[in-house]
Amino acid sequence: MRWRRVRGGLRPQPTHDWTGVSPLTQLATLTGARAVNDPSATNIAQIVLIGAERQAFGQEVSMPAFGRAYSDDEIAAVANYVTARLGAKPSTISAADVRGLRETE
């Protein structure tokens, strides 16, 4: 993880900017990604729930799991925002859908 100095200490460098592009590595760019363009938003919700690790081209990228920190409603809202903002078509994943994904973990 890369860190940047801010007033009061250090903080992790953001992985994605507002356009979905990663300033760190192309592997973390959301814009144009298959998961972001999937109108079911299942993969986005699963990544938010359980996190992800990816290795390619000598690089490693990871995202922590947020399933314990966020409710089903909040995860559905994030997934729907990401697909609407960065994907080709907005998703309509519901809290009930997210709850079902939690049960399959």
ChimeraX attribute file (.defattr): number of C-alpha atoms within 10 A of each C-alpha:
attribute: neighborCount
match mode: 1-to-1
recipient: residues
	/A:1	10
	/A:2	10
	/A:3	11
	/A:4	10
	/A:5	10
	/A:6	9
	/A:7	6
	/A:8	6
	/A:9	8
	/A:10	11
	/A:11	12
	/A:12	11
	/A:13	13
	/A:14	13
	/A:15	19
	/A:16	16
	/A:17	11
	/A:18	8
	/A:19	11
	/A:20	19
	/A:21	18
	/A:22	17
	/A:23	13
	/A:24	15
	/A:25	13
	/A:26	12
	/A:27	17
	/A:28	19
	/A:29	17
	/A:30	22
	/A:31	21
	/A:32	13
	/A:33	14
	/A:34	12
	/A:35	19
	/A:36	27
	/A:37	21
	/A:38	17
	/A:39	20
	/A:40	20
	/A:41	26
	/A:42	18
	/A:43	16
	/A:44	22
	/A:45	27
	/A:46	20
	/A:47	19
	/A:48	19
	/A:49	23
	/A:50	15
	/A:51	15
	/A:52	13
	/A:53	10
	/A:54	11
	/A:55	10
	/A:56	8
	/A:57	6
	/A:58	5
	/A:59	10
	/A:60	13
	/A:61	16
	/A:62	14
	/A:63	14
	/A:64	12
	/A:65	15
	/A:66	16
	/A:67	19
	/A:68	9
	/A:69	9
	/A:70	13
	/A:71	15
	/A:72	21
	/A:73	15
	/A:74	15
	/A:75	25
	/A:76	26
	/A:77	17
	/A:78	17
	/A:79	28
	/A:80	24
	/A:81	16
	/A:82	22
	/A:83	24
	/A:84	17
	/A:85	16
	/A:86	19
	/A:87	23
	/A:88	14
	/A:89	15
	/A:90	20
	/A:91	22
	/A:92	17
	/A:93	20
	/A:94	19
	/A:95	16
	/A:96	12
	/A:97	17
	/A:98	23
	/A:99	15
	/A:100	12
	/A:101	16
	/A:102	15
	/A:103	7
	/A:104	6
	/A:105	8
